[in-house]
């Protein structure tokens, strides 16, 4: 059988154009759009006063000028932080954005991969946020490492594409990589997920991609910054490649056809 290869996977800015700009900020997202990214991937958590903000870690220490626990801090307090200065003087003064702001600046027709870092308590405000934003809803894909949360998303937001995130670990008892391809397919079927968002790993091979395709599931890969790796996964036929350097990768991947 001749494999159907998608020549141009979508190029998604991982936390925006985060190689250059401070991750998960409006500046990083704008830079990704300006570079021609097909979409962005961003991380979201619930604040202590029930607002949805864009930040990866449970605490702000790594990417801001104070160490606060997001889940126990109000939006107003979080907005006082400098979320850009750690990346360089050019970015000083960048704020932790809200989901509302991210949705508002996203150009029409672009994809938004929203990774949920909180638990199911984030779903009611997320549902309210997406209500009435038909254009945004069509381009949104929800992501989570939590299988129960993926199932909850599909139950409460069945019309929104939702993918299960996975990494791979070697079992101490058997020495095998887990999850296996069979386990991935079984998990996706059990959750009712629309696809897989996989680490860029050799476990995501041609056989697994073909099996996912045959099951009608989408395939996304993260995080790929090297051209040779991007060409490899493009040749496998993945739907999207998440990268910290979306403008650069899109330009160079297109110029090195065919795969």
N, C-alpha and C positions, 0 to 999 in steps of 0.2 A: 504494500500500500504506500502511495506517495503522500507524504505529510503535507498538509496545507499550512504554509508558513506565512505569517503576517509580517510583511516587510517593514512596516512602520508602527512599532508599538507606541502607545502614548508615553510621552516623557513627562513625569510628574516631579515637581519640586518637593523634595523631602524636607519638611519644615520650612518650605520656601527655598530660595536660593541660599541655603544655609552655609555653604562653603565660604561665601563672601560676606553675607549679611547676618545679623543676629537671628538665630532660629526662632520660628514661631512669632515673628513680629510682622506688622503690616509692611515694613520696609523690605523684609525678605520675600514676602508674597508679591509685592509690586515688582521687585527685581526679577522674580521668576516669570511673571507675566511679560515684562519688557523683553526678556530673553527668548520668548516664544514658547514657554512651557505650555503643555496641553492641560495641565491641572496642577494642583498643589495637594500635599498631604500635610495635615496639621493635627496637633494633639489638644484634647479638651478635657477640662476638669470643672467640677462644681465648686464654687466658693462657699464660704461659711454662711453667706446670706442668699444662697440659691441662684447665683448667676453663673453663666457658662463662660469660662475664659480659656484662652489658648496658651497652654504651658505644658511641657512634657513631664517634668518631675513633680513629685508630691510636695517638695519644698523648693523655694525660689533661690536657694544659695548659689547654685551653679550658674544661673543666667541672669541674676539681678544683684543689686547692691545691698540687699538685706536677706536674711534667712527667715522666711515665714512659711508656715504650713498652709498651703492653698485652701484646704478643706476647712480650716479654722480661721480664715481671714476674710474680711469683707472685700467686696469689689473696690470700694473707695480706698482702702488701705493698699491693696495690690496696685492700684493705678498710680500710687505715689512712688512706686519703685522705678528705677532706671534699668530697663531690660535690654539696653543696647551698648552701654559703655564698655562692658567686658570684651566686646568684639572690636573695639577701636573708637577713637574720638569721633570719627565720622558718624557713628551710630548713637552717640550719647543722647539720652533723652527719649529713646524709644520706649513705648509703654507695652505692658502685657495687654493684648487686645481681647475684646469680647468676641463671642461667636457672631453677634450682630454686625460688628465692624468687618469681620472677615467676609461674611456673606455680602455685605454692602459694597465692598470694593472688588468683588470677583466679577470679571468680565463675562458677558453672556456667552454661553456655549462652552465654557471651560469646566473641567471636572474638579470636584472637591472631595478628597478622601479625608473623612473626619474620624480620627482614631479616638475612641472613648477611653479615657484613663480612669474615670470614676466608675462606680457601680450603677445598678439599675435606677438609683435615685436621680440620675441625670436625665432619664427618659422623659418625665413630664415636662420639664422646662425645654428640652430639646424638641418635643412635639409641638409645644406652643411656638417656639422660635421658627420652625419650618412651616407651620400652618400659614397659608396665604402666600407662600413664596413658591409658586408652582415652578417657575423657571429654575430656581435653586434646587428644588427637590429632585428634578429630573437629572441634574448633574451630580447629585450627592451619592457617595458610597460611604457607609459606615464600616469601621474596622474595630476589631477588638481581639485581644488574646484570650479573653474569657469566653469559654463555650456557653455558659449559662446566659451571659449578657448578649451574645449573638442570637441565641434562641429568643430572648426577651425582645430584642429589636425586631426580629421577624414577626413576633406575635403582635407587637404593638404598632409597628411601622412596616406592615407587610409590603407596601408599595416602594419602599426605599431599599436600594441594593445594599446588602450587608455581607461582608466577607470575614472569614475567620483568619486571624493572624497566627502564623506559627513559625517557630524556630526549631532547631534540631539538636538533640542531645544524645550522647552515646550511653546506652544502658550499662550500668555497672555489672549487672548479672549476666547479660547475654553478649555485651560488646556491640550490639547492633544499634544503628541510628534509630531514634524514635522522635516523632511518630513515623511509622512506615507509610508507604503509599496507600496500602489497604486501610490503615487506621485513619489517614486523612480523608479518604473517600467516605468511609463509614461515618466519621464525625460530621462532615459537611452534610451528608444525607440526613443524619439524625437531627441536626440543628435547623435544617431547611435553609442553609446559607446559600448565597448566590455565587460564591466563589472562594478562592484561596488567595491570601496575601502572604507569600513565603519569603523568608530570608533568601538572599542569593547564595544558594548552597548546591553542591553537587547532587544532593538528594532530590532536588527538583530537576529531574532528567526528562528525556524525550518520552519515555514510557508513561511517566506520571502526568506530564502535560497532555499527552494523547488521551489518557484515561479521564482526566478532568474535562477535556473537550467533549468526549463521548457522553459524559454525564450532563452536558449542557452548562458547565460551570466556567466562570471567568478565572483568569490566572494573572496575578500581579506579583512583582518581585521587588524586594528592597534589600539593601541600599547599594546601588551600583554607580561608582564614580569613574571606573576605568573603561576605556573604549573596548578593549578586548573582551571584557566580561559582558558589557552591554551587547556586543555583537553576538556573543554566545547565546544569551537569553532571547535576543530578537530572533535568532535562527530557530529557537525552540517554538516560537510562536506565541510568546506571552502577550497579554493585552496591554500591560503597562510596565514601565521601569521607573522606580522611584530613585531619585538621585539628588545629591547635595549641590550639583552643578548643572541644572537643567538646560540653560541656554547653550553652554559649551557642548554638552553631550548630544543635544538634539542636532546641532549643526554638524558635528563630526560624525555622528551615526548616519545621518542622511548622505554625507559625502563619501561614505565607504560602502555603498551598495554594490552588488547584492551581497547578502549574507551567505 
